[in-house]
Amino acid sequence: MLILVTNDDGYRSEGITALAEAAKSLGDVVVVAPVDEASAIGHALTLKRPLRLESIRDGVYAVDGTPTDCVNIAVLWLLKDHPPDLVCSGINFGLNVGDDVTYSGTVSATFEGSLLDIPSIAFSQEVGEGFSFAASARMAARFVESVLSEPVPRDLLLNVNFPASTARGVRFTRLGKRVYRQSVVEKEDPRGRKYYWIAGTPEWREEDGTDCAAVAARQISITPLHLDLTYYRGLDAFAPLQATLAVAHDDNP
């Protein structure tokens, strides 16, 4: 069994170290992670410059790119003769729930694993008083062991979020709504040039059955994800729009 471990907090992070150590009880582990923090970078892929792969120590490599870059280099080059059986990303410093998954480098690394036909799991940890990566890593290893004990679907893609305090159980959930009320702050540097910070305060929409609600109830949230973004109900609901666009096309051949 070969497990690829990556993240978006960088190869030096406490979370990835804890996860990699815990996963070693299940098989061989290779860590390929960004040199520096790459949070909120989403599913970005570096195409306009070369990437560098650095061997840090046995089984640990750093890439000067994004989490998606790391998975590609690991699967398509470093481990091309023996592709990993599973991609694990994390443990992220902070939750990735609701709309966060569209920004998250942690989750996007597992998106790339899934696109490469490798089962993938993202792990994230709520930050709060008394939180522990060690406890989450132990639970993550148990989850991985349970997953690998059965035939694993190639399209397995799970997003796991641990509460900060001791968990009261496990719940399978859907994505909730964690909306950021964005603001742009204008500042001026010492040379009189303007620059801008994008900031945001998260607001949780309380809905039963969501990942947000599960973590708020001190439960471990497991959300199955998939990469087909088609809005299937819209295929029928937007039929009038289709007719309108068809007429517009016919009028302008």
C-alpha positions as semicolon CSV with decimal commas, in nm:
position;residue;x (nm);y (nm);z (nm)
1;M;0,000;0,000;0,000
2;L;0,137;0,339;-0,102
3;I;-0,018;0,659;0,032
4;L;0,059;1,004;-0,108
5;V;0,026;1,280;0,150
6;T;0,005;1,646;0,051
7;N;-0,149;1,971;0,177
8;D;-0,169;2,346;0,118
9;D;0,002;2,459;0,441
10;G;0,348;2,354;0,323
11;Y;0,566;2,053;0,392
12;R;0,683;2,196;0,725
13;S;0,334;2,217;0,876
14;E;0,242;2,034;1,194
15;G;-0,072;1,892;1,038
16;I;0,099;1,716;0,748
17;T;0,368;1,576;0,975
18;A;0,108;1,428;1,210
19;L;-0,093;1,281;0,921
20;A;0,210;1,128;0,750
21;E;0,334;0,969;1,072
22;A;-0,007;0,821;1,149
23;A;-0,045;0,687;0,794
24;K;0,286;0,499;0,817
25;S;0,110;0,233;1,022
26;L;-0,095;0,148;0,711
27;G;0,174;0,131;0,442
28;D;0,446;0,326;0,268
29;V;0,401;0,703;0,278
30;V;0,544;0,965;0,043
31;V;0,496;1,334;0,124
32;V;0,492;1,581;-0,166
33;A;0,379;1,926;-0,055
34;P;0,432;2,294;-0,135
35;V;0,750;2,468;-0,023
36;D;0,542;2,753;0,120
37;E;0,184;2,795;0,235
38;A;-0,062;2,788;-0,055
39;S;-0,394;2,833;0,125
40;A;-0,705;2,951;-0,063
41;I;-0,532;2,892;-0,394
42;G;-0,803;2,658;-0,515
43;H;-0,737;2,418;-0,803
44;A;-0,462;2,630;-0,956
45;L;-0,211;2,463;-1,187
46;T;0,123;2,625;-1,269
47;L;0,174;2,643;-1,646
48;K;0,378;2,961;-1,710
49;R;0,702;2,869;-1,533
50;P;0,899;2,554;-1,455
51;L;0,854;2,380;-1,121
52;R;1,128;2,254;-0,892
53;L;1,111;1,933;-0,691
54;E;1,337;1,920;-0,385
55;S;1,413;1,612;-0,176
56;I;1,395;1,726;0,187
57;R;1,463;1,388;0,347
58;D;1,374;1,028;0,281
59;G;1,014;1,014;0,160
60;V;0,954;1,390;0,188
61;Y;0,961;1,625;-0,112
62;A;0,882;1,993;-0,162
63;V;0,751;2,160;-0,478
64;D;0,761;2,535;-0,540
65;G;0,404;2,534;-0,662
66;T;0,044;2,462;-0,572
67;P;-0,114;2,154;-0,412
68;T;-0,243;2,056;-0,757
69;D;0,111;2,081;-0,892
70;C;0,231;1,857;-0,610
71;V;-0,017;1,580;-0,689
72;N;0,066;1,593;-1,060
73;I;0,441;1,578;-1,008
74;A;0,403;1,300;-0,751
75;V;0,169;1,079;-0,956
76;L;0,292;1,149;-1,309
77;W;0,665;1,168;-1,239
78;L;0,799;1,081;-0,896
79;L;0,575;0,777;-0,845
80;K;0,496;0,702;-1,210
81;D;0,626;0,344;-1,183
82;H;0,416;0,273;-0,873
83;P;0,122;0,517;-0,850
84;P;-0,023;0,570;-0,501
85;D;-0,325;0,372;-0,389
86;L;-0,465;0,673;-0,202
87;V;-0,415;1,049;-0,185
88;C;-0,453;1,211;0,159
89;S;-0,445;1,588;0,191
90;G;-0,404;1,777;0,520
91;I;-0,442;1,795;0,803
92;N;-0,537;2,154;0,724
93;F;-0,504;2,427;0,987
94;G;-0,868;2,534;0,991
95;L;-1,194;2,397;0,857
96;N;-1,284;2,347;0,491
97;V;-1,663;2,338;0,497
98;G;-1,942;2,468;0,276
99;D;-1,826;2,707;0,007
100;D;-1,470;2,686;0,140
101;V;-1,410;2,382;-0,079
102;T;-1,409;2,602;-0,390
103;Y;-1,114;2,800;-0,250
104;S;-0,934;2,529;-0,057
105;G;-0,596;2,407;-0,177
106;T;-0,633;2,114;0,063
107;V;-0,953;1,993;-0,103
108;S;-0,829;2,080;-0,452
109;A;-0,536;1,842;-0,407
110;T;-0,790;1,563;-0,366
111;F;-0,980;1,690;-0,671
112;E;-0,662;1,635;-0,870
113;G;-0,614;1,290;-0,720
114;S;-0,966;1,199;-0,825
115;L;-0,906;1,334;-1,178
116;L;-0,603;1,103;-1,193
117;D;-0,827;0,809;-1,097
118;I;-0,691;0,775;-0,742
119;P;-0,922;0,759;-0,436
120;S;-0,865;1,074;-0,231
121;I;-0,949;1,211;0,115
122;A;-0,907;1,566;0,249
123;F;-0,867;1,624;0,624
124;S;-0,914;1,959;0,800
125;Q;-0,904;2,060;1,165
126;E;-1,110;2,327;1,337
127;V;-0,886;2,562;1,532
128;G;-0,992;2,632;1,888
129;E;-0,893;2,597;2,249
130;G;-0,736;2,259;2,315
131;F;-0,740;2,139;1,953
132;S;-0,493;1,864;1,865
133;F;-0,349;1,749;1,534
134;A;-0,233;1,433;1,709
135;A;-0,586;1,324;1,794
136;S;-0,712;1,409;1,446
137;A;-0,423;1,223;1,284
138;R;-0,503;0,909;1,481
139;M;-0,867;0,931;1,374
140;A;-0,765;1,002;1,014
141;A;-0,553;0,687;1,012
142;R;-0,847;0,486;1,144
143;F;-1,069;0,628;0,869
144;V;-0,811;0,541;0,603
145;E;-0,773;0,191;0,744
146;S;-1,150;0,142;0,734
147;V;-1,170;0,270;0,376
148;L;-0,887;0,045;0,259
149;S;-1,033;-0,261;0,427
150;E;-1,296;-0,280;0,151
151;P;-1,267;-0,252;-0,229
152;V;-1,217;0,121;-0,281
153;P;-1,413;0,297;-0,558
154;R;-1,173;0,476;-0,790
155;D;-1,390;0,788;-0,773
156;L;-1,390;0,802;-0,391
157;L;-1,358;1,166;-0,287
158;L;-1,422;1,259;0,076
159;N;-1,392;1,586;0,265
160;V;-1,340;1,527;0,638
161;N;-1,356;1,803;0,903
162;F;-1,264;1,751;1,268
163;P;-1,409;1,970;1,546
164;A;-1,163;2,145;1,775
165;S;-1,275;1,963;2,089
166;T;-1,331;1,592;2,148
167;A;-1,568;1,458;1,883
168;R;-1,910;1,330;1,986
169;G;-1,953;1,111;1,681
170;V;-1,932;1,094;1,304
171;R;-2,187;1,220;1,053
172;F;-2,207;1,197;0,676
173;T;-2,309;1,541;0,555
174;R;-2,377;1,762;0,257
175;L;-2,198;2,089;0,191
176;G;-2,344;2,378;0,384
177;K;-2,329;2,750;0,325
178;R;-2,035;2,928;0,480
179;V;-2,049;3,263;0,307
180;Y;-1,776;3,525;0,336
181;R;-1,889;3,886;0,348
182;Q;-1,602;4,019;0,144
183;S;-1,455;4,363;0,178
184;V;-1,168;4,537;0,003
185;V;-0,942;4,759;0,214
186;E;-0,734;5,024;0,041
187;K;-0,396;5,123;0,190
188;E;-0,097;5,327;0,081
189;D;0,267;5,220;0,091
190;P;0,554;5,452;0,200
191;R;0,603;5,559;-0,163
192;G;0,244;5,673;-0,197
193;R;0,129;5,380;-0,410
194;K;-0,206;5,225;-0,333
195;Y;-0,249;4,859;-0,252
196;Y;-0,545;4,646;-0,151
197;W;-0,630;4,369;0,096
198;I;-0,923;4,136;0,036
199;A;-1,075;4,040;0,370
200;G;-1,379;3,842;0,469
201;T;-1,578;3,740;0,774
202;P;-1,743;3,395;0,749
203;E;-2,111;3,357;0,823
204;W;-2,261;3,012;0,871
205;R;-2,611;2,938;0,752
206;E;-2,767;2,703;1,007
207;E;-2,912;2,400;0,827
208;D;-2,947;2,045;0,955
209;G;-2,751;1,779;0,773
210;T;-2,467;2,006;0,664
211;D;-2,097;1,989;0,739
212;C;-2,120;2,324;0,920
213;A;-2,394;2,193;1,150
214;A;-2,203;1,873;1,224
215;V;-1,887;2,053;1,331
216;A;-2,091;2,300;1,537
217;A;-2,238;1,995;1,717
218;R;-1,883;1,868;1,780
219;Q;-1,915;1,586;1,530
220;I;-1,669;1,475;1,265
221;S;-1,815;1,569;0,928
222;I;-1,757;1,347;0,623
223;T;-1,885;1,490;0,295
224;P;-1,870;1,285;-0,026
225;L;-1,778;1,511;-0,316
226;H;-1,771;1,473;-0,694
227;L;-1,635;1,680;-0,979
228;D;-1,936;1,683;-1,210
229;L;-2,052;2,043;-1,167
230;T;-2,352;2,007;-1,397
231;Y;-2,671;2,157;-1,248
232;Y;-2,898;1,875;-1,361
233;R;-3,222;2,034;-1,241
234;G;-3,130;2,335;-1,448
235;L;-3,144;2,129;-1,766
236;D;-3,521;2,126;-1,721
237;A;-3,573;2,444;-1,518
238;F;-3,392;2,659;-1,774
239;A;-3,586;2,521;-2,073
240;P;-3,751;2,862;-2,142
241;L;-3,405;3,019;-2,150
242;Q;-3,294;2,754;-2,396
243;A;-3,584;2,842;-2,624
244;T;-3,502;3,213;-2,601
245;L;-3,137;3,155;-2,687
246;A;-3,236;2,929;-2,976
247;V;-3,451;3,207;-3,122
248;A;-3,168;3,456;-3,078
249;H;-2,935;3,221;-3,265
250;D;-3,184;3,166;-3,546
251;D;-3,229;3,541;-3,586
252;N;-2,852;3,588;-3,622
253;P;-2,726;3,296;-3,833
